[in-house]
Amino acid sequence: MRQSDLTYQLLRNLTSPVVAITSEHNGKENGMISDAAVRASIVPSIPRVSVYIHKFNYSHSMIFESGRFGLHLLHTQQFDVVRRLGFISGRDRDKLAGLRYHRGVLGVPVLDDCLAHFECSVVNVMDTGSSTLFLGDVVAVGRGAATELEPRGDLLTATYFRANMPAEWRFEYEAKLQEAQKVAEEMSRQITPTVWKPQR
Ligand SMILES: Cc1cc2nc3c(=O)[nH]c(=O)nc-3n(C[C@H](O)[C@H](O)[C@H](O)COP(=O)(O)O)c2cc1C
């Protein structure tokens, strides 16, 4: 195994649970998947999260321009949501159509089915070249509404998703990942310090 492959495999230990990131801008709603979201504050009175979003994803411009996003912890019965939001772009279709959701207090889509949701207002950003790290104040939270017909599973981790996704999805997943890695590689060294101006 090449050193770069070993490094990449070891870094996979630092991925986050699989989360659904939602956004709304100028009446358009969208959702995507990330496994790069973490708690970003230990202070109970100033709850924060951060998440890396690639610039070439449609969600990036929506979040950058609106200054808001929704973050959802998913459960192990939600592989379909990962495929729906994480395998194609919202530029091509309305990915939230067919999912049950409502607008939260910040106006971002809040998925009814999830383990938990966090509505976030962006307070700072960091440019990585290929992506932006969004730091968000958590403004509102809630638990997902599980029904008897749809009991929740356990927290969906990135490792669990990769190990258990249906075999027929894997080719598409790997191809999309490789394509994103190629574009990200070209962009990664062009870092431009960004001053965040609160949107509202
Ligand atoms: C398991 C998984 C993890 C992902 N993690 C990220 C991530 O951390 N950051 C990111 O920008 N895209 C990530 N993606 C890819 C986006 O979800 C995907 O490109 C999506 O189609 C973007 O949608 P959009 O163009 O509508 O914003 C991930 C996808 C999957 C399936």
The ligand as an SDF file (V2000), in Angstrom:
LIG
                    3D

 31 33  0  0  0  0  0  0  0  0999 V2000
  -21.2940    9.3230    2.8520 C   0  0  0  0  0  0  0  0  0  0  0  0
  -21.1180   10.6350    2.1140 C   0  0  0  0  0  0  0  0  0  0  0  0
  -20.3560   11.6380    2.7090 C   0  0  0  0  0  0  0  0  0  0  0  0
  -20.1790   12.8720    2.0660 C   0  0  0  0  0  0  0  0  0  0  0  0
  -19.4490   13.8610    2.6750 N   0  0  0  0  0  0  0  0  0  0  0  0
  -19.3530   15.0870    2.0910 C   0  0  0  0  0  0  0  0  0  0  0  0
  -18.7020   16.1710    2.7650 C   0  0  0  0  0  0  0  0  0  0  0  0
  -18.2290   16.0380    3.9050 O   0  0  0  0  0  0  0  0  0  0  0  0
  -18.6250   17.3820    2.1250 N   0  0  0  0  0  0  0  0  0  0  0  0
  -19.1490   17.5830    0.8640 C   0  0  0  0  0  0  0  0  0  0  0  0
  -19.0660   18.6930    0.3360 O   0  0  0  0  0  0  0  0  0  0  0  0
  -19.7720   16.5570    0.1940 N   0  0  0  0  0  0  0  0  0  0  0  0
  -19.8980   15.3370    0.7900 C   0  0  0  0  0  0  0  0  0  0  0  0
  -20.5550   14.3140    0.1520 N   0  0  0  0  0  0  0  0  0  0  0  0
  -21.0230   14.5200   -1.2290 C   0  0  0  0  0  0  0  0  0  0  0  0
  -22.2940   15.3530   -1.3700 C   0  0  0  0  0  0  0  0  0  0  0  0
  -23.3060   14.9330   -0.4600 O   0  0  0  0  0  0  0  0  0  0  0  0
  -22.8030   15.1980   -2.8070 C   0  0  0  0  0  0  0  0  0  0  0  0
  -21.8210   15.7010   -3.6970 O   0  0  0  0  0  0  0  0  0  0  0  0
  -24.1360   15.8520   -3.0660 C   0  0  0  0  0  0  0  0  0  0  0  0
  -24.6170   15.3470   -4.2940 O   0  0  0  0  0  0  0  0  0  0  0  0
  -24.0610   17.3650   -3.1310 C   0  0  0  0  0  0  0  0  0  0  0  0
  -25.3580   17.8400   -3.4300 O   0  0  0  0  0  0  0  0  0  0  0  0
  -25.6530   19.3440   -3.8950 P   0  0  0  0  0  0  0  0  0  0  0  0
  -24.8880   19.6000   -5.1900 O   0  0  0  0  0  0  0  0  0  0  0  0
  -27.1390   19.3540   -4.1410 O   0  0  0  0  0  0  0  0  0  0  0  0
  -25.2350   20.2500   -2.8200 O   0  0  0  0  0  0  0  0  0  0  0  0
  -20.7670   13.0840    0.7870 C   0  0  0  0  0  0  0  0  0  0  0  0
  -21.5460   12.0610    0.1950 C   0  0  0  0  0  0  0  0  0  0  0  0
  -21.7210   10.8700    0.8620 C   0  0  0  0  0  0  0  0  0  0  0  0
  -22.5620    9.7950    0.2120 C   0  0  0  0  0  0  0  0  0  0  0  0
  1  2  1  0
  2  3  1  0
  2 30  2  0
  3  4  2  0
  4  5  1  0
  4 28  1  0
  5  6  2  0
  6  7  1  0
  6 13  1  0
  7  8  2  0
  7  9  1  0
  9 10  1  0
 10 11  2  0
 10 12  1  0
 12 13  2  0
 13 14  1  0
 14 15  1  0
 14 28  1  0
 15 16  1  0
 16 17  1  0
 16 18  1  0
 18 19  1  0
 18 20  1  0
 20 21  1  0
 20 22  1  0
 22 23  1  0
 23 24  1  0
 24 25  2  0
 24 26  1  0
 24 27  1  0
 28 29  2  0
 29 30  1  0
 30 31  1  0
M  END
$$$$
